[in-house]
Amino acid sequence: SDTEFWDKMQAEWEEMARRNWISENQETPGQVTISTIEKGYYFHTDNPFKDWPGAFEEGLKKMKEGDLPVTILYLEAAILQEPNDAEAWQFLGTTQAENENEQAAIVALQR
């Protein structure tokens, strides 16, 4: 159920924080933080869709096709174009969770 999913994500987040696996200055190869607004979420630096018009809509299409890695790139591009788009952050978080990237999912969903 949805409640079990969110409870599990919260428990994993708390465990990572307890073990100091999460740090604000953590660097991941191929990714970089964009600004202090998005602090904690690491965007792909080599995103071919970063200037793509209609990136959010394209991301939704790719999500329906089940192409999670490309969906994530489109949604990240949409957020870079409109950092306060709560719906894009929500879809990015759930897609990251489906793609088994829990840390990115949690950070995105918190935004």
Secondary structure, DSSP 8 states (H G I E B T S, - for coil): -HHHHHHHHHHHHHHHHHTT---TT---TTEE---STTTT--EETT-TTTT-TTHHHHHHHHHHHT-HHHHHHHHHHHHHH-TT-HHHHHHHHHHHHHTT-HHHHHHHHH-
